[in-house]
Amino acid sequence: MAISSFSYLLLLLLFLSISGKFANATVFTLQNLCSYTIWPGTLSGNGAAILGDGGFALPAGSSIQLQAPPNWSGRFWARTGCAFDASGTGKCATGDCGGTLKCNGGGAPPVSLVEFTTAMNPNENDFYDVSLVDGYNVGLGVKALGGSGDCQYAGCVADLNSNCPAELRVTDSGSGSVVACKSACAAFNAPEFCCTGDHGTPGTCAPNQYSVMFKNACPTAYSYAYDDASSTCTCSGSDYLITFCSTGSG
């Protein structure tokens, strides 16, 4: 049966709409450079599409690509030491998200995070950062692939677990090894470390000895709540490579 001109026009418009969304999509490549399996978690904000069903296993040396629609915001993190049953129920030593493989909330601190807000149009800026505000569990890096603008590398490639002060350490109950390093806010729950109460503004919440330690080790990562100036990155029209247990911007 022949397609009418009107039906053909509707199909063409639908195709162009789908093609446009695909063309403007941002591709995130998540790569596991750790010597062990990790379980990346994903969290989307403002009702945006959930990427990777919220969480999945990523064996050592492997990678996966996730496609986000324009104007997507969310975060990625690595969970470590996980064990899940056939139904996806279980727990992780670090970064756990409610005892389930497919996260429907954020990762439990301490955890290294990468955060994104992508643009509606390719000629507008994406915003991204690597954050240690919730502490650290594994090295993490973000590299823009293509695009235009500053497109800075962001990340924390130092092993903060090996140099974590005793008062911030999270250790494995079996081996006793350090598996994560808390933020000062999580460790002490004090306004001067959490930037709350009387310390709730940039002018009243200064870097502290612990955030300075994080910043010295990882200059391009957020070290505390008001570390915006040197830690927020922008790029337009780019895809992104996110590496866990990163060793550098290359």
C-alpha positions in Angstrom: 0.0 0.0 0.0 1.4 3.4 -1.0 2.3 5.9 1.8 0.4 9.2 1.5 2.4 12.4 1.3 1.1 13.4 4.7 2.2 10.0 6.3 5.6 10.3 4.6 6.1 13.8 6.0 5.2 12.6 9.5 7.7 9.7 9.2 10.3 12.0 8.0 9.8 14.5 10.9 9.9 11.6 13.3 13.2 10.3 11.8 14.7 13.8 11.9 13.6 14.2 15.5 15.2 10.9 16.6 18.3 11.6 14.5 18.7 15.0 16.1 18.4 13.6 19.6 21.0 10.9 18.7 23.3 13.5 17.1 23.2 15.7 20.2 23.7 12.8 22.7 26.7 12.8 24.9 28.6 9.5 25.0 30.3 8.6 28.3 32.9 5.8 28.1 33.5 4.3 31.5 36.8 2.4 31.7 38.1 0.2 34.6 41.8 0.5 34.9 41.7 -1.1 38.4 43.2 -4.6 38.9 39.8 -5.8 40.2 36.2 -5.6 39.3 34.3 -2.5 40.2 30.5 -1.9 40.1 29.9 1.6 38.8 26.8 3.4 40.1 24.9 6.0 38.2 22.5 8.6 39.5 20.5 11.0 37.3 19.0 14.3 38.5 15.9 16.3 37.7 14.0 13.3 36.3 16.7 12.7 33.6 17.2 9.3 32.0 18.9 6.7 34.2 22.0 5.5 32.5 23.2 1.9 32.7 20.1 0.9 34.7 21.7 2.6 37.7 24.5 0.2 38.2 26.4 -2.8 36.8 29.6 -4.8 37.1 32.7 -3.7 35.1 35.6 -6.2 35.2 39.2 -5.1 35.3 40.4 -3.8 31.9 37.0 -3.5 30.4 34.9 -0.5 29.4 31.3 0.4 28.5 29.6 3.3 26.7 26.5 5.0 28.0 24.6 7.6 26.0 23.0 10.6 27.7 20.3 12.8 26.1 20.9 16.6 25.9 20.5 18.5 29.2 21.3 15.5 31.3 22.7 15.8 34.8 24.0 13.2 37.1 27.0 11.5 38.6 29.1 8.3 38.4 31.1 6.5 41.0 32.8 3.2 41.6 31.6 0.6 44.1 34.2 -1.9 45.4 34.1 -5.2 47.2 30.6 -6.0 46.1 28.7 -9.2 46.3 25.2 -9.6 44.7 22.8 -12.5 44.5 20.9 -13.5 41.3 18.2 -10.9 42.2 20.7 -8.1 42.4 20.6 -7.8 46.2 23.8 -7.5 48.1 26.2 -5.0 49.5 29.5 -3.2 48.7 32.5 -2.4 50.9 32.5 1.2 49.4 30.1 3.3 47.5 27.1 1.1 48.3 23.7 2.3 47.2 21.1 0.7 49.3 22.2 -2.9 48.9 21.2 -3.3 45.3 23.0 -3.7 42.0 20.9 -1.1 40.2 21.1 2.1 42.2 18.2 4.3 42.8 20.1 6.7 45.0 23.6 8.0 45.6 26.6 6.1 46.8 27.3 6.0 50.5 30.3 8.1 51.5 33.3 7.9 51.4 33.3 7.8 47.6 35.0 9.6 44.7 32.5 11.2 42.4 32.3 12.6 38.9 29.4 15.0 38.3 28.0 16.2 35.0 25.5 18.6 33.6 25.4 18.4 29.8 24.2 21.2 27.5 20.9 21.3 25.6 22.8 22.3 22.4 26.3 21.2 21.1 27.5 24.8 21.0 26.7 25.4 24.7 28.9 24.3 27.6 28.8 21.1 29.5 29.9 21.4 33.2 31.7 18.6 35.0 33.9 18.0 38.0 35.5 15.3 40.1 34.6 15.6 43.7 36.2 14.5 46.9 33.6 16.3 49.0 32.2 12.9 50.0 35.6 11.4 50.5 37.7 9.0 48.3 37.6 5.3 47.5 39.3 4.9 44.1 41.2 7.2 41.7 39.0 8.8 39.1 39.6 10.9 36.0 37.6 12.6 33.3 39.0 13.5 29.8 37.0 15.4 27.1 37.1 13.6 23.7 36.8 16.3 21.1 34.7 19.3 21.7 35.8 23.0 22.0 36.5 25.4 24.8 38.7 24.8 27.8 37.9 21.1 28.1 40.2 20.6 31.0 41.2 17.2 32.4 39.6 16.7 35.9 40.6 14.0 38.3 42.3 12.5 41.3 44.9 10.1 40.2 46.8 9.9 43.6 46.2 7.0 45.9 44.7 8.8 48.9 44.0 5.5 50.7 47.7 4.9 51.2 48.2 8.3 52.7 44.9 8.7 54.5 45.2 10.0 58.1 44.2 7.5 60.7 41.2 9.5 61.8 39.7 9.4 58.3 40.5 5.7 57.4 37.9 3.1 56.5 39.3 -0.4 56.7 38.3 -3.8 55.5 37.0 -5.9 58.4 38.8 -8.9 57.1 42.2 -7.8 55.8 42.5 -4.5 57.7 43.5 -2.7 54.6 42.4 0.9 53.9 39.5 0.8 51.4 38.4 4.4 51.6 39.3 7.8 53.1 36.5 9.9 54.7 36.0 13.5 54.3 36.6 15.7 57.4 32.8 16.4 57.4 31.9 12.7 57.6 34.6 12.0 60.2 33.8 14.9 62.6 30.4 16.3 61.6 31.4 19.8 62.6 30.1 23.0 60.9 33.7 24.2 60.0 34.3 21.0 58.1 30.8 20.6 56.6 30.3 24.3 55.7 27.0 24.5 57.6 25.5 26.8 60.2 27.8 29.8 60.9 30.2 28.4 58.3 27.6 28.1 55.5 29.0 30.6 53.1 32.3 30.8 51.0 33.4 33.6 53.2 33.0 31.7 56.5 34.1 28.2 55.4 37.8 28.2 54.5 39.9 25.2 53.5 41.0 23.0 56.4 44.0 20.8 56.9 42.2 17.8 55.5 40.8 19.5 52.4 44.3 21.0 51.8 45.8 17.5 51.9 43.2 16.4 49.3 43.8 19.4 47.2 47.6 19.1 47.2 47.2 15.4 46.1 44.5 16.1 43.5 44.7 19.8 42.3 41.9 19.4 39.7 39.3 17.8 42.1 36.9 19.4 44.5 38.4 19.2 47.9 35.5 20.8 50.0 32.1 22.4 49.4 33.3 25.9 48.2 36.2 24.7 46.0 34.5 25.9 42.8 37.0 28.2 41.2 39.7 25.6 40.4 37.5 22.5 40.1 34.6 23.1 37.8 35.4 22.3 34.1 33.6 23.3 30.9 33.6 21.9 27.4 31.1 22.1 24.5 30.2 19.4 21.9 32.3 16.7 23.6 32.1 13.1 24.6 33.9 12.0 27.8 36.2 9.2 28.9 35.8 8.4 32.6 38.6 6.2 34.0 38.6 4.5 37.4 42.0 3.9 39.1 43.3 6.5 36.7 47.0 7.1 36.3 47.0 10.4 34.5 45.4 12.6 31.9 46.8 10.6 29.0 
